């Protein structure tokens, strides 16, 4: 059970657009959702004071997504254009849900290898 208290986040079905396609393995998407929820938990626990502090947290979460790429590959899938856009949008959603509407989406996922 998540310790996230932000109602916007609690109501969000992360990576929803990727589920049900048959191309993206759901067990790997579930891990991606867990990364995003973990990011939210860290934001709530650490309460970054500014964008620079937020970007430190999103960099760590992006690196966790980088690690998922091998799992996608093993199942004949990949973090393709659709998955890249969806994932980046989810990072931006998280930033805005926590009051960082001026976050740069490219900076949020700057550490990505996908």
C-alpha positions as CSV (number, residue, x, y, z in Angstrom):
1,X,0.0,0.0,0.0
2,X,1.3,3.4,-1.0
3,X,1.9,6.1,1.6
4,X,1.1,8.8,-1.0
5,X,-1.4,11.4,0.2
6,X,-1.8,13.6,-2.9
7,X,-5.3,12.9,-4.1
8,X,-4.4,13.7,-7.8
9,X,-1.7,11.1,-7.7
10,X,-3.9,8.6,-5.8
11,X,-6.5,9.0,-8.6
12,X,-4.1,8.6,-11.4
13,X,-3.7,5.4,-13.4
14,X,-0.1,5.8,-14.3
15,X,0.9,4.5,-17.8
16,X,-2.8,3.7,-18.5
17,X,-2.4,4.3,-22.3
18,X,0.2,1.5,-22.5
19,X,-1.8,-1.2,-20.8
20,X,-4.0,-3.5,-22.9
21,X,-2.0,-2.9,-26.1
22,X,-0.4,-6.4,-26.0
23,X,2.9,-4.9,-27.0
24,X,4.0,-3.7,-23.5
25,X,4.3,-6.5,-20.9
26,X,2.0,-5.6,-18.0
27,X,4.4,-6.9,-15.4
28,X,7.0,-4.4,-16.7
29,X,4.5,-1.6,-16.8
30,X,3.6,-2.5,-13.2
31,X,7.2,-1.9,-12.3
32,X,7.1,1.4,-14.1
33,X,4.1,2.4,-12.2
34,X,5.9,1.5,-9.0
35,X,8.8,3.8,-10.0
36,X,6.4,6.7,-10.5
37,X,4.7,6.0,-7.1
38,X,8.1,5.8,-5.5
39,X,8.9,9.2,-7.0
40,X,5.7,10.6,-5.5
41,X,6.5,9.1,-2.1
42,X,10.0,10.6,-2.2
43,X,8.6,14.0,-3.2
44,X,6.2,13.9,-0.2
45,X,8.9,12.7,2.2
46,X,11.6,15.1,1.1
47,X,9.5,18.0,0.0
48,X,11.9,19.5,-2.6
49,X,12.1,23.3,-2.2
50,X,12.8,24.1,-5.8
51,X,13.1,22.7,-9.3
52,X,16.8,21.8,-8.8
53,X,15.8,19.6,-5.8
54,X,12.9,18.1,-7.8
55,X,15.2,17.3,-10.7
56,X,17.5,15.3,-8.4
57,X,14.5,13.1,-7.5
58,X,13.3,12.7,-11.0
59,X,16.8,11.9,-12.2
60,X,16.9,8.9,-9.8
61,X,13.4,7.7,-11.0
62,X,14.5,8.2,-14.7
63,X,17.5,6.0,-14.0
64,X,15.1,3.3,-12.6
65,X,13.2,3.5,-15.9
66,X,16.4,3.1,-17.7
67,X,16.9,-0.2,-15.9
68,X,13.5,-1.4,-17.1
69,X,14.5,-1.1,-20.7
70,X,16.3,-4.5,-20.6
71,X,13.1,-6.1,-19.2
72,X,11.1,-4.6,-22.1
73,X,13.8,-6.0,-24.5
74,X,13.6,-9.5,-23.0
75,X,9.9,-9.7,-23.8
76,X,10.3,-8.4,-27.4
77,X,9.1,-5.0,-26.5
78,X,10.9,-1.7,-26.0
79,X,10.4,1.8,-24.7
80,X,9.4,3.1,-28.1
81,X,8.2,6.6,-29.1
82,X,4.7,6.0,-27.6
83,X,6.1,4.7,-24.4
84,X,8.7,7.5,-24.2
85,X,6.0,10.2,-24.6
86,X,3.7,8.5,-22.2
87,X,6.4,8.1,-19.6
88,X,7.6,11.7,-19.9
89,X,4.1,13.0,-19.6
90,X,3.7,11.0,-16.4
91,X,6.8,12.7,-15.0
92,X,5.4,16.0,-15.9
93,X,2.0,15.1,-14.3
94,X,3.9,14.3,-11.1
95,X,5.8,17.5,-11.1
96,X,2.6,19.6,-11.6
97,X,0.6,17.6,-9.0
98,X,3.2,18.7,-6.5
99,X,3.2,22.3,-7.5
100,X,6.0,22.4,-10.0
101,X,4.0,23.6,-13.0
102,X,7.1,25.4,-14.4
103,X,9.1,22.1,-14.6
104,X,10.7,21.4,-17.9
105,X,9.6,18.0,-19.1
106,X,12.9,17.4,-20.9
107,X,14.8,18.2,-17.7
108,X,12.6,15.9,-15.7
109,X,13.7,13.0,-17.8
110,X,17.1,14.3,-18.8
111,X,18.9,11.1,-17.6
112,X,16.8,8.9,-19.9
113,X,18.5,6.4,-22.2
114,X,15.2,5.7,-24.0
